[in-house]
Amino acid sequence: MARRSSLPLLDAYASIRCEVRLQHLLDDEIVLEVQRDTTGAEQRRIDAGRHHEDEVLAALAAQHGESFVLINQSLGRQLAQEATQAALDARVPLIAQAWLPADEEGRRRGRADLLVWTGAGYLPVEVKLHLLTTEGGKGIDSSPLSAPYPSQRTLLEGLRFRKGTAWFNDALQLAHYYRMLQSLGLAAEEEAFLGGVIDGSGRLLWIEHDLVGGKARRTPVAEYDLRFGERLALADATQARNEDRTLPRPLDPWWHKECENCPFSDLCEGELEERDDVSLVRWSNAEDLAVMRSAGVQTRADLAKLDLQLVDLGESLSTLSRSLPGVLELAREAAPEAALDEVVGRRMGVRRHLELADLETVNDLLGRDLPSLTLAGRVRDLGRLVRRARALQAGGVVLQIPAEDIDAARADVEIDVDMESYEHATYLWGAWVTCRTPVPGIEEGYRAFVTFEDLSEDAEAAIFADFWSWLSALRAQVRAAGLSFRAYCFWRSAEETQMRRAAAIGGERIPTQRELERFFSSGDWVDLHELVKNQLLTEGPLGLKVLATRAGFSWRDEDPSGEASIGWYEAAVGDDAEHAESNRRRLLAYNEDDVLATRALRIWLDTDARRLPQLEAYDQ
């Protein structure tokens, strides 16, 4: 394989994506074949983002005529960079798909979605499908697409950027293009704004230079400069290793949220599984992992061995006047035989928790397991991490309650319910009827209430009215027979949100909001997720796919996911009649399998799940 002859230039994603991913991309011995294929759901998200960008740029082109230039990407990088430079030299007000000339000194390359001329320089603008704003705050500056300039901004009062990383990651990308524009002497440095984002709402939102975010509460440029410097050092170290394979690789992989959509996920996860890496508990962050590793907890087996009583004590004391690390600090200054009551003083809550943990003297506390003493009260959610690690050691699933106390919420007549929606509108309500006690006139099996016609509010309300009328009549019939009735879902917020939506639309046979709330609060409506989470503990996510598979159920479709079903729906309502029909059958089969999965989970909970190992019996 040919070696890279010069140090690489990095793009705008280098500062926001996983460092290990960048390392793999630059490593000569990690070839493209190790990358996993993009899933259908992932490709759909990519396509949706591109479609949104195309729509935004088309709208700008239609509104701004010769003031707008779209750089032709089919020209290739060099010619596109030359075309971008020509547009910059001509001070074209709006330059889309601007492939900026490489910043060799800063080692940057990049293609901004849009550059906006302010009169004093250019500001970068990114086009994103995600939504950035929510209610609250002092407001956000915004400009219309008809006049996408900071001078034409108005304040959107009562809005703020959403919590989380989305807006700050967008700002880090803007900082990359801002630095590239500075290298060209074309950045609008006098502006108060770093750049802007046209989000999924279609609004251009401006991000100020001095707006802080991220865990370190830095400005976007300050955080970007720090991260980009780290990424350059990583790139240089990887390049050096390409030349000399005896050098150690700069970074080892660890599991985190980004792994779910990374092309190298299979490669990294295989390595992590081989060494039972502690990050595979999948609920920790980089900072907590560093703390755990420093205490000698390298694997999930190490994590499972921690003193759970001490860990729980640390979490209990974290909300009181003296945390466990604080108690340890006092204890280390006291005599070994000193009473902890005297050490902590008049802190009755702290004293009570110490007593419940059977800790009376300083020696009782300091004599406990050192890694547990080091970590308890310092790592967020450590108790859950330890329990999940123990669940893995015990086979993947354990009981949190005695087997005889399991409640499977069975009934004489049981209805498993699941819905499918597209862009918030529900087009399918599916149900499976199980009669544990026969009732004349009630047939077991699958029922679907569906439309593949125009998904208007009226159509959505009509299929819900059909479903609700059927469900209500069946419920009344069972009660009239003196039998018990229950309907089940998995994760009630999804079904309840869509039922409330239909009720808000209104119409004949549609229940009122009050009727719905009475049903939701009755014992006839059961959320299996809520039921299971109080009784079982798994090594990872408590999702239907995981639990039903554990119960022995399998979906007929090779890609059974809600995200994938969105693509199926688009094909099901498309113009290709044969393709539409096959995808309609696929959606109905997928929905039927979902309700059968909840049924299988309930039966398993009532039978084989009672023989699972007990969490309390697990002893390292």
C-alpha positions as CSV (number, residue, x, y, z in Angstrom):
1,M,0.0,0.0,0.0
2,A,1.3,3.5,-0.9
3,R,2.5,5.5,2.1
4,R,1.2,9.1,2.6
5,S,4.1,11.3,1.7
6,S,2.9,14.5,3.5
7,L,1.1,15.4,6.7
8,P,-2.7,15.2,6.1
9,L,-5.0,18.2,6.0
10,L,-8.1,17.8,8.3
11,D,-11.7,18.6,7.5
12,A,-14.4,20.3,9.7
13,Y,-15.6,17.0,11.1
14,A,-12.2,16.2,12.7
15,S,-12.9,18.3,15.7
16,I,-16.3,16.8,16.5
17,R,-16.0,13.2,15.6
18,C,-14.3,10.4,17.5
19,E,-10.5,10.6,17.7
20,V,-10.2,6.8,17.1
21,R,-12.3,7.1,14.0
22,L,-9.8,9.7,12.7
23,Q,-6.9,7.5,13.7
24,H,-8.4,4.6,11.7
25,L,-9.0,6.7,8.7
26,L,-5.3,7.8,8.6
27,D,-3.9,4.4,9.4
28,D,-2.4,2.7,6.3
29,E,-3.0,-0.8,7.6
30,I,-6.7,-0.3,8.2
31,V,-8.2,-0.7,4.8
32,L,-11.7,0.1,3.6
33,E,-12.8,-3.5,3.8
34,V,-12.9,-3.4,7.6
35,Q,-15.6,-0.7,7.4
36,R,-19.2,-2.0,7.8
37,D,-21.8,-1.2,5.3
38,T,-24.2,1.7,5.9
39,T,-27.6,0.5,7.1
40,G,-30.8,1.4,5.3
41,A,-31.8,3.6,8.2
42,E,-28.5,5.4,8.2
43,Q,-28.6,5.9,4.5
44,R,-32.1,7.3,4.9
45,R,-30.9,9.9,7.4
46,I,-28.0,10.8,5.0
47,D,-30.5,11.2,2.1
48,A,-32.9,13.2,4.2
49,G,-30.1,15.6,5.1
50,R,-29.0,16.0,1.5
51,H,-32.6,16.6,0.4
52,H,-33.1,19.3,3.0
53,E,-29.8,21.0,1.9
54,D,-30.9,20.8,-1.8
55,E,-34.2,22.4,-0.9
56,V,-32.6,25.2,1.0
57,L,-30.0,25.9,-1.7
58,A,-32.7,25.8,-4.4
59,A,-34.8,28.3,-2.5
60,L,-31.8,30.6,-2.1
61,A,-31.0,30.3,-5.8
62,A,-34.6,31.1,-6.8
63,Q,-34.7,34.2,-4.6
64,H,-31.2,35.7,-5.2
65,G,-30.5,35.2,-8.9
66,E,-27.0,36.5,-9.8
67,S,-26.2,37.2,-6.2
68,F,-26.1,33.4,-5.6
69,V,-23.5,31.0,-7.0
70,L,-23.5,27.2,-6.6
71,I,-20.1,25.6,-7.0
72,N,-20.4,22.6,-9.3
73,Q,-19.1,19.6,-7.3
74,S,-18.8,17.4,-10.3
75,L,-15.8,19.5,-11.4
76,G,-13.7,17.7,-8.8
77,R,-11.8,19.2,-5.9
78,Q,-9.2,21.3,-7.7
79,L,-11.5,22.9,-10.3
80,A,-14.2,23.4,-7.6
81,Q,-11.6,25.2,-5.4
82,E,-10.6,27.4,-8.3
83,A,-14.3,28.3,-9.0
84,T,-14.7,29.1,-5.3
85,Q,-11.7,31.3,-5.3
86,A,-13.0,33.1,-8.4
87,A,-16.4,33.7,-6.6
88,L,-14.5,34.9,-3.5
89,D,-12.4,37.3,-5.6
90,A,-15.6,38.6,-7.2
91,R,-17.2,39.1,-3.7
92,V,-20.3,37.1,-4.8
93,P,-22.8,37.7,-1.9
94,L,-23.8,34.1,-1.5
95,I,-21.5,31.2,-2.4
96,A,-23.0,27.7,-2.0
97,Q,-21.0,24.4,-1.7
98,A,-17.9,26.6,-1.4
99,W,-14.9,24.3,-1.7
100,L,-12.4,26.6,0.0
101,P,-8.7,26.6,-1.1
102,A,-6.7,24.4,1.2
103,D,-5.1,26.1,4.2
104,E,-1.7,24.4,4.0
105,E,-0.2,26.3,6.9
106,G,-3.2,25.6,9.2
107,R,-3.5,22.1,7.7
108,R,-7.2,22.6,7.0
109,R,-9.5,21.6,4.1
110,G,-13.2,22.0,3.8
111,R,-16.3,22.7,1.9
112,A,-18.8,25.1,3.5
113,D,-22.5,24.8,2.7
114,L,-22.8,28.5,2.2
115,L,-20.7,31.7,2.5
116,V,-22.4,35.0,3.2
117,W,-20.8,38.3,2.3
118,T,-21.3,41.0,5.0
119,G,-19.5,43.9,3.3
120,A,-16.4,43.4,5.5
121,G,-15.9,39.7,4.9
122,Y,-17.6,36.3,4.6
123,L,-19.4,34.3,7.3
124,P,-19.9,30.5,7.0
125,V,-23.3,29.0,7.2
126,E,-24.1,25.3,7.6
127,V,-27.4,23.6,6.5
128,K,-28.6,21.0,9.0
129,L,-31.7,18.9,9.2
130,H,-31.8,18.7,13.0
131,L,-33.7,21.3,15.0
132,L,-31.6,23.6,17.2
133,T,-34.1,25.7,19.2
134,T,-36.5,25.3,22.0
135,E,-38.6,27.6,24.2
136,G,-37.0,29.7,26.8
137,G,-34.1,32.2,27.0
138,K,-33.6,35.7,25.8
139,G,-33.9,35.0,22.1
140,I,-31.8,34.0,19.1
141,D,-30.8,36.3,16.2
142,S,-32.3,35.1,12.9
143,S,-32.4,36.3,9.2
144,P,-34.9,35.2,6.6
145,L,-33.6,33.2,3.5
146,S,-34.8,36.1,1.4
147,A,-32.2,38.3,3.1
148,P,-29.7,35.9,4.7
149,Y,-27.4,38.6,6.1
150,P,-26.6,39.5,9.7
151,S,-27.6,43.1,8.9
152,Q,-31.1,41.8,8.2
153,R,-31.4,39.9,11.4
154,T,-34.3,40.1,13.9
155,L,-34.5,38.6,17.4
156,L,-36.6,35.5,17.8
157,E,-37.8,36.2,21.3
158,G,-38.4,33.4,23.9
159,L,-36.1,30.9,22.2
160,R,-32.8,29.4,23.1
161,F,-30.5,26.7,21.7
162,R,-31.5,23.2,22.8
163,K,-29.4,21.4,25.5
164,G,-27.0,18.9,24.2
165,T,-24.2,18.9,21.7
166,A,-26.0,19.7,18.4
167,W,-25.6,23.5,18.3
168,F,-22.1,23.4,19.7
169,N,-20.9,20.8,17.2
170,D,-22.4,22.9,14.4
171,A,-20.5,25.9,15.9
172,L,-17.3,23.9,15.9
173,Q,-17.7,23.3,12.2
174,L,-18.3,27.0,11.6
175,A,-15.1,27.7,13.5
176,H,-13.2,25.5,11.1
177,Y,-14.5,27.4,8.1
178,Y,-14.0,30.7,9.9
179,R,-10.3,29.9,10.5
180,M,-10.0,28.9,6.8
181,L,-11.5,32.3,5.8
182,Q,-9.1,34.0,8.1
183,S,-6.2,32.4,6.3
184,L,-7.5,33.9,3.1
185,G,-7.9,37.3,4.7
186,L,-11.7,37.1,4.0
187,A,-13.3,36.4,7.4
188,A,-15.9,38.9,8.6
189,E,-13.9,39.4,11.8
190,E,-15.7,42.6,12.9
191,E,-19.1,40.8,13.1
192,A,-20.4,39.6,16.4
193,F,-21.2,36.3,14.8
194,L,-19.1,33.3,14.1
195,G,-21.5,32.1,11.5
196,G,-25.0,30.7,11.1
197,V,-27.0,27.5,10.8
198,I,-30.1,26.9,8.7
199,D,-31.7,24.1,10.7
200,G,-34.6,21.8,10.0
201,S,-37.1,24.6,10.5
202,G,-35.6,26.4,7.5
203,R,-34.6,29.4,9.6
204,L,-31.1,30.9,9.5
205,L,-29.9,31.2,13.1
206,W,-26.8,33.2,13.9
207,I,-24.3,31.9,16.5
208,E,-22.3,34.6,18.4
209,H,-18.6,34.4,18.9
210,D,-18.8,34.7,22.7
211,L,-21.6,32.1,23.2
212,V,-20.1,29.4,25.4
213,G,-21.0,25.7,25.4
214,G,-19.6,22.2,25.8
215,K,-18.5,20.6,29.1
216,A,-15.7,23.1,29.5
217,R,-17.9,26.1,28.8
218,R,-15.6,27.6,26.2
219,T,-16.4,29.7,23.1
220,P,-16.7,27.6,19.9
221,V,-13.4,29.0,18.5
222,A,-11.5,28.4,21.7
223,E,-12.8,24.8,22.0
224,Y,-12.2,24.2,18.3
225,D,-8.6,25.5,18.5
226,L,-7.9,23.1,21.4
227,R,-9.5,20.1,19.7
228,F,-8.0,20.8,16.3
229,G,-4.6,21.0,17.8
230,E,-5.1,17.6,19.5
231,R,-6.4,16.1,16.3
232,L,-3.3,17.4,14.4
233,A,-1.1,15.8,17.0
234,L,-3.0,12.5,16.6
235,A,-2.7,12.7,12.8
236,D,1.1,13.3,13.1
237,A,1.5,10.4,15.5
238,T,-0.5,8.1,13.2
239,Q,1.5,9.2,10.2
240,A,4.7,8.5,12.1
241,R,3.4,5.0,12.9
242,N,2.6,4.5,9.2
243,E,6.4,5.0,8.6
244,D,7.5,2.9,11.7
245,R,5.0,0.2,12.8
246,T,7.0,-0.5,15.9
247,L,5.6,2.7,17.4
248,P,2.5,2.3,19.6
249,R,-0.8,3.5,18.2
250,P,-1.8,6.9,19.8
251,L,-5.2,5.8,21.0
252,D,-7.1,2.6,22.0
253,P,-10.8,2.4,21.1
254,W,-13.5,2.7,23.7
255,W,-17.3,2.4,23.3
256,H,-19.4,5.5,23.2
257,K,-22.6,6.7,21.5
258,E,-21.0,7.6,18.2
259,C,-19.9,4.0,17.8
260,E,-23.5,3.1,16.8
261,N,-23.1,4.8,13.4
262,C,-19.4,4.6,12.9
263,P,-18.1,2.6,9.8
264,F,-15.4,1.1,12.1
265,S,-17.8,0.0,14.8
266,D,-17.3,-3.8,14.1
267,L,-13.5,-3.4,14.2
268,C,-13.5,-1.5,17.5
269,E,-16.2,-3.6,19.1
270,G,-14.4,-6.8,18.3
271,E,-11.3,-5.6,20.0
272,L,-13.2,-4.3,23.0
273,E,-15.1,-7.6,23.4
274,E,-11.8,-9.5,23.2
275,R,-10.5,-7.7,26.2
276,D,-13.9,-7.3,28.0
277,D,-13.3,-3.5,28.1
278,V,-15.1,-1.7,30.8
279,S,-16.5,0.9,28.3
280,L,-18.8,-1.9,26.9
281,V,-21.2,-1.3,29.8
282,R,-22.2,1.5,27.3
283,W,-23.4,4.0,29.9
284,S,-20.2,5.8,30.8
285,N,-18.4,8.9,29.4
286,A,-14.7,9.5,28.7
287,E,-14.2,11.3,32.0
288,D,-15.7,8.5,34.2
289,L,-13.9,5.9,32.2
290,A,-10.6,7.6,33.0
291,V,-11.5,7.7,36.7
292,M,-12.4,4.0,36.6
293,R,-9.3,3.0,34.8
294,S,-7.1,4.9,37.2
295,A,-8.6,2.9,40.0
296,G,-7.7,-0.4,38.3
297,V,-11.2,-1.1,36.8
298,Q,-10.2,-2.0,33.2
299,T,-12.8,-4.7,32.4
300,R,-16.5,-5.4,33.0
301,A,-15.4,-8.2,35.2
302,D,-13.5,-5.7,37.3
303,L,-16.5,-3.5,37.4
304,A,-18.8,-6.3,38.6
305,K,-16.5,-7.0,41.5
306,L,-17.0,-3.6,43.1
307,D,-18.6,-3.4,46.5
308,L,-22.2,-2.6,45.5
309,Q,-23.2,-1.7,49.1
310,L,-20.4,0.9,49.2
311,V,-21.3,2.1,45.7
312,D,-24.9,2.6,46.7
313,L,-23.8,4.4,49.8
314,G,-21.8,6.8,47.6
315,E,-24.8,7.6,45.5
316,S,-27.1,8.1,48.6
317,L,-24.6,10.5,50.2
318,S,-24.1,12.5,47.0
319,T,-27.3,14.5,47.7
320,L,-26.5,15.1,51.4
321,S,-24.4,17.6,53.3
322,R,-21.3,15.3,53.2
323,S,-20.5,13.1,50.2
324,L,-18.7,9.8,50.6
325,P,-15.4,11.2,49.3
326,G,-15.8,13.9,52.0
327,V,-16.4,11.3,54.7
328,L,-13.3,9.4,53.6
329,E,-11.3,12.6,53.8
330,L,-12.4,13.0,57.5
331,A,-11.9,9.3,58.2
332,R,-8.3,9.2,57.0
333,E,-7.5,11.9,59.5
334,A,-9.1,10.0,62.4
335,A,-8.0,7.1,64.5
336,P,-8.9,3.6,63.1
337,E,-11.1,2.8,66.1
338,A,-12.9,6.2,66.0
339,A,-16.7,6.0,65.7
340,L,-17.9,7.4,62.3
341,D,-20.8,9.1,64.1
342,E,-18.2,11.3,65.8
343,V,-16.2,11.8,62.6
344,V,-19.1,13.1,60.6
345,G,-20.6,15.2,63.5
346,R,-24.2,16.4,63.5
347,R,-25.1,15.2,60.1
348,M,-28.0,12.9,60.9
349,G,-28.8,11.9,57.3
350,V,-25.1,10.9,56.7
351,R,-25.0,9.0,60.0
352,R,-28.2,7.1,59.2
353,H,-26.9,6.0,55.8
354,L,-23.6,4.9,57.3
355,E,-25.4,2.8,59.9
356,L,-27.6,1.2,57.2
357,A,-24.4,0.1,55.5
358,D,-23.1,-1.5,58.7
359,L,-20.3,1.0,59.0
360,E,-19.6,2.0,62.6
361,T,-15.9,2.8,62.9
362,V,-13.3,4.4,60.7
363,N,-11.7,1.0,60.2
364,D,-15.0,-0.5,59.0
365,L,-15.0,2.1,56.2
366,L,-11.3,2.2,55.3
367,G,-11.0,-1.5,55.4
368,R,-13.4,-2.0,52.5
369,D,-12.3,-2.7,48.9
370,L,-9.9,0.0,47.7
371,P,-11.2,0.4,44.1
372,S,-14.7,0.7,45.5
373,L,-13.6,3.3,48.0
374,T,-11.9,5.2,45.3
375,L,-14.8,5.2,42.9
376,A,-18.0,5.3,45.1
377,G,-19.5,8.8,44.9
378,R,-17.1,9.9,42.1
379,V,-18.6,8.2,39.1
380,R,-22.0,9.1,37.9
381,D,-24.6,6.2,37.9
382,L,-21.9,3.8,39.1
383,G,-24.5,1.6,40.8
384,R,-26.3,1.0,37.5
385,L,-23.0,0.3,35.8
386,V,-22.0,-2.3,38.4
387,R,-25.4,-4.0,38.2
388,R,-25.3,-4.2,34.4
389,A,-21.8,-5.7,34.6
390,R,-23.1,-8.3,37.1
391,A,-26.0,-9.0,34.8
392,L,-23.5,-9.8,32.0
393,Q,-21.5,-12.1,34.3
394,A,-24.7,-13.9,35.3
395,G,-25.7,-14.5,31.7
396,G,-27.1,-11.3,30.4
397,V,-30.4,-10.9,32.4
398,V,-31.0,-11.2,36.1
399,L,-34.0,-10.8,38.4
400,Q,-34.2,-7.7,40.7
401,I,-37.0,-9.2,42.7
402,P,-37.8,-12.7,44.1
403,A,-39.1,-15.0,41.4
404,E,-42.4,-15.5,43.3
405,D,-43.0,-11.7,43.2
406,I,-42.9,-11.4,39.4
407,D,-46.0,-9.8,38.0
408,A,-46.7,-10.5,34.3
409,A,-50.0,-8.6,34.4
410,R,-52.0,-11.4,32.7
411,A,-55.7,-11.2,31.9
412,D,-58.4,-13.4,30.5
413,V,-58.3,-11.5,27.2
414,E,-55.1,-9.8,26.2
415,I,-54.5,-7.2,23.4
416,D,-51.0,-6.4,22.4
417,V,-50.8,-3.0,20.6
418,D,-48.3,-1.3,18.4
419,M,-48.5,1.7,16.0
420,E,-46.5,2.9,13.0
421,S,-46.1,6.5,12.1
422,Y,-44.5,8.7,9.5
423,E,-43.5,12.3,10.2
424,H,-45.5,12.2,13.5
425,A,-48.7,11.0,11.8
426,T,-49.9,7.4,12.5
427,Y,-51.0,5.4,9.5
428,L,-51.2,1.9,11.2
429,W,-52.6,0.6,14.5
430,G,-51.9,-3.1,14.9
431,A,-53.2,-5.5,17.6
432,W,-52.9,-9.2,18.5
433,V,-55.8,-10.8,20.4
434,T,-55.1,-13.6,22.9
435,C,-58.0,-15.3,24.7
436,R,-56.7,-17.2,27.7
437,T,-60.4,-17.7,28.5
438,P,-62.6,-18.2,25.4
439,V,-65.2,-15.6,24.8
440,P,-67.9,-16.2,22.2
441,G,-67.6,-13.8,19.3
442,I,-64.0,-12.8,20.0
443,E,-61.4,-14.3,17.6
444,E,-57.7,-14.6,18.4
445,G,-55.1,-13.2,16.0
446,Y,-53.8,-10.1,14.3
447,R,-55.9,-7.0,13.4
448,A,-54.6,-4.0,11.4
449,F,-56.2,-0.6,11.0
450,V,-54.2,1.1,8.3
451,T,-54.2,3.5,5.4
452,F,-51.7,3.9,2.6
453,E,-53.6,6.7,1.0
454,D,-53.0,10.5,1.6
455,L,-52.0,10.7,5.3
456,S,-54.1,13.8,6.1
457,E,-55.3,14.6,9.6
458,D,-58.7,13.3,8.7
459,A,-57.3,10.0,7.4
460,E,-55.2,9.6,10.6
461,A,-58.2,10.3,12.8
462,A,-60.3,7.9,10.8
463,I,-58.0,4.9,11.3
464,F,-57.6,5.7,15.0
465,A,-61.4,5.9,15.3
466,D,-61.7,2.5,13.7
467,F,-59.1,1.1,16.1
468,W,-60.5,2.8,19.2
469,S,-64.1,1.7,18.4
470,W,-62.9,-1.9,18.0
471,L,-60.8,-1.9,21.1
472,S,-63.6,-0.3,23.2
473,A,-66.2,-2.7,22.0
474,L,-64.0,-5.7,22.7
475,R,-63.2,-4.4,26.2
476,A,-66.9,-3.9,26.9
477,Q,-67.7,-7.4,25.7
478,V,-65.0,-9.0,27.9
479,R,-66.2,-7.0,30.9
480,A,-69.8,-8.0,30.2
481,A,-68.7,-11.6,30.4
482,G,-67.3,-11.0,33.8
483,L,-63.7,-11.5,32.7
484,S,-60.5,-9.5,32.9
485,F,-59.2,-7.4,30.0
486,R,-55.8,-5.8,29.4
487,A,-54.1,-4.0,26.5
488,Y,-50.3,-3.9,26.4
489,C,-47.8,-1.6,24.7
490,F,-44.0,-1.2,25.0
491,W,-43.0,2.3,26.0
492,R,-46.3,3.9,26.6
493,S,-45.3,7.5,25.7
494,A,-45.2,6.6,22.0
495,E,-48.7,5.1,21.7
496,E,-50.2,7.6,24.2
497,T,-48.7,10.6,22.3
498,Q,-50.3,9.4,19.1
499,M,-53.7,8.7,20.7
500,R,-53.7,12.2,22.2
501,R,-52.8,13.6,18.8
502,A,-55.8,11.8,17.2
503,A,-58.1,13.0,20.0
504,A,-56.9,16.6,19.4
505,I,-57.9,16.2,15.7
506,G,-61.3,15.1,16.8
507,G,-64.2,13.6,14.8
508,E,-66.8,10.9,15.1
509,R,-66.0,7.9,17.3
510,I,-62.9,9.7,18.6
511,P,-62.5,9.6,22.4
512,T,-62.2,12.9,24.3
513,Q,-58.9,13.6,26.1
514,R,-60.6,12.9,29.4
515,E,-61.7,9.4,28.1
516,L,-58.2,8.7,27.0
517,E,-56.6,9.7,30.3
518,R,-59.1,7.5,32.2
519,F,-58.1,4.6,30.0
520,F,-54.3,5.3,30.4
521,S,-54.6,5.4,34.2
522,S,-56.8,2.3,34.4
523,G,-55.3,-1.1,35.2
524,D,-56.5,-2.2,31.7
525,W,-53.6,-0.4,30.0
526,V,-50.1,-1.8,30.7
527,D,-46.7,-0.5,29.7
528,L,-44.5,-3.6,29.4
529,H,-41.3,-1.5,29.5
530,E,-42.3,0.0,32.8
531,L,-43.4,-3.4,34.1
532,V,-40.2,-5.1,33.1
533,K,-37.7,-2.5,34.2
534,N,-38.8,-2.9,37.8
535,Q,-38.3,-6.6,37.7
536,L,-35.4,-7.4,35.4
537,L,-32.0,-6.1,34.8
538,T,-30.0,-6.6,31.6
539,E,-26.4,-6.0,30.6
540,G,-27.5,-3.2,28.2
541,P,-30.5,-1.4,26.8
542,L,-33.9,-2.6,28.0
543,G,-35.5,-2.5,24.6
544,L,-38.1,-4.7,23.1
545,K,-35.8,-6.2,20.5
546,V,-33.3,-7.2,23.2
547,L,-35.9,-8.6,25.6
548,A,-38.1,-10.4,23.1
549,T,-35.1,-12.0,21.5
550,R,-34.1,-13.2,25.0
551,A,-37.6,-14.6,25.2
552,G,-37.0,-16.7,22.1
553,F,-38.8,-14.5,19.6
554,S,-37.4,-13.5,16.2
555,W,-38.6,-11.0,13.6
556,R,-39.2,-12.2,10.1
557,D,-37.6,-9.1,8.6
558,E,-33.8,-8.9,8.4
559,D,-33.8,-5.2,9.4
560,P,-36.6,-4.8,11.9
561,S,-36.4,-1.2,13.1
562,G,-38.5,1.8,13.3
563,E,-36.1,3.8,11.2
564,A,-36.0,1.2,8.5
565,S,-39.8,1.2,8.4
566,I,-39.8,4.9,7.4
567,G,-38.1,3.9,4.2
568,W,-40.6,1.1,3.6
569,Y,-43.5,3.5,4.1
570,E,-42.1,5.9,1.5
571,A,-41.9,3.0,-0.9
572,A,-45.4,1.8,0.1
573,V,-47.0,5.1,-0.9
574,G,-44.7,5.5,-4.0
575,D,-45.7,5.4,-7.7
576,D,-44.2,1.9,-8.4
577,A,-47.3,-0.3,-7.8
578,E,-45.4,-3.6,-7.5
579,H,-42.8,-2.1,-5.2
580,A,-45.5,-0.3,-3.2
581,E,-47.4,-3.5,-2.6
582,S,-44.4,-5.5,-1.4
583,N,-43.5,-2.8,1.1
584,R,-47.1,-2.6,2.4
585,R,-46.9,-6.3,3.1
586,R,-43.5,-5.8,4.7
587,L,-44.9,-3.1,7.0
588,L,-47.9,-5.2,8.0
589,A,-45.6,-8.2,8.8
590,Y,-43.3,-6.0,10.8
591,N,-46.1,-4.5,12.8
592,E,-47.5,-8.0,13.4
593,D,-44.2,-9.2,14.6
594,D,-43.9,-6.2,17.0
595,V,-47.2,-7.1,18.7
596,L,-46.2,-10.8,18.7
597,A,-42.9,-9.8,20.3
598,T,-44.7,-8.0,23.2
599,R,-46.9,-11.1,23.6
600,A,-43.8,-13.4,23.7
601,L,-42.2,-11.1,26.3
602,R,-45.3,-11.3,28.6
603,I,-45.5,-15.1,28.3
604,W,-41.7,-15.5,29.0
605,L,-42.0,-13.1,32.0
606,D,-44.7,-15.4,33.3
607,T,-42.8,-18.6,32.8
608,D,-39.1,-19.0,32.0
609,A,-38.0,-15.6,33.3
610,R,-38.9,-16.8,36.8
611,R,-35.9,-19.1,36.6
612,L,-33.4,-16.4,35.9
613,P,-30.6,-15.8,38.4
614,Q,-31.1,-13.3,41.2
615,L,-29.0,-10.1,41.3
616,E,-28.8,-10.4,45.0
617,A,-27.4,-13.9,44.8
618,Y,-24.6,-12.8,42.5
619,D,-21.4,-12.6,44.7
620,Q,-18.0,-11.8,43.4
